[in-house]
Amino acid sequence: PESISALYTLQELDLCECTSLQLLPNSIGALTSLQQLNLGQCSSLRHLPESISALYTLQELDLCECTSLQLLPNSIGALTSLQQLNLGQCSSLRHLPESISAL
């Protein structure tokens, strides 16, 4: 829900195996303290919102086995603190945005 933005001090969000999760709210970008985001095995997740680029402190993003994930936001290169990105078995992902080279 959009009210997730109230959790602005949250450092870790684990939604692993939320198989019915299709999208994240745009307000996820308000979680400015987030360091780890685990979306592994969210098999219905199709894309990430552009607002994810506001997660400047994000260090780990796990999208492993997000088999319906079709694209990453063009702004993913703005995640300058990102140290680990897991895209294993994202079988529907067709290409990576050019901005990913900034990581």
N, C-alpha and C positions, 0 to 999 in steps of 0.2 A: 504493500500500500504506500501511497504518497507520504504517509506519516512517518515513514522510516527515516526521514530527514531529521527527526527529533533525536536520533541516536548519534549525534555528531561527535561524541567522544568514543564511540565504538571502534575497537582496533582490529577485531577479527569477526568475520561473518562467514559461517559455514552453512551452506545450503545444499551440500552434497546429497545426491540421490533424490532431489525434489523433482521427480520425473514428470510431474504435471506443470512445472513452472515454464511458461512460454516466453515471458519477458520480465525485465526488471523495470521498476518505475524510474522515471527521469530523476526523481529526487535522490536516487542513490549517489549522485554527485555531491550531495551535501554532507556525506560521511567523510569529512576532511581528515579525520584521524585514522581512517581505515588503513591497515597494513597488510592484511591477508583477506582475500576473497576466494572462497572455495565454491565453485559451481560445478565441480566434477560430477559426471553421471546425471546431469540435468538434461535428459534425453529429448525433451520437448523445447528447450531453449533455442530460439531461432536467430537472435541477434542481441547485441548489447547496445544500450542507449549511448548517444554521443556524450552525455553528461558524465560518463565514466572517466573522461579525460580530466575531470576536476579532482580526481583522487590522487593528488600529488604525492602523498606519503605511501601509496600502495607499493608493496615490495613483492608480493606473491599473488599471482592470478592463476587459478587452476580451472581450466575448462576441459580437462580430460574426459573423453567419452561423451561430449555434448554432441551427439550424433546428428542433431537437427540444425546445429549452428551453421549458418550459411555465410555470414560475413562478420568482420570485426569493424568497429567504427574507424573512420579515417583518422580520427584524433587520437588513436591509441599511442601514437608516438609522443604524446604529451606526458605520458606516465614515466617521467624521468627517474623516479626512485625504483622502478620495477627491476627486480633482480631475477625473478623466476616467472616464466610464462609457460604453462603446460597446455599444449594443443593436441596431445596424443589422441588418436582415434576420433578426431573430429571429421568424420567421413563426408559430411556435406559441405565443408569449408572448401571453397573453390580457389580463392586467392587471398593473399595478404595485402593489406594496404601499404603503399609506399612509405608512409610515415613510420612504419615499424622499424625501419632502418635507423631511426633516431634513438632507439633504445640501447 
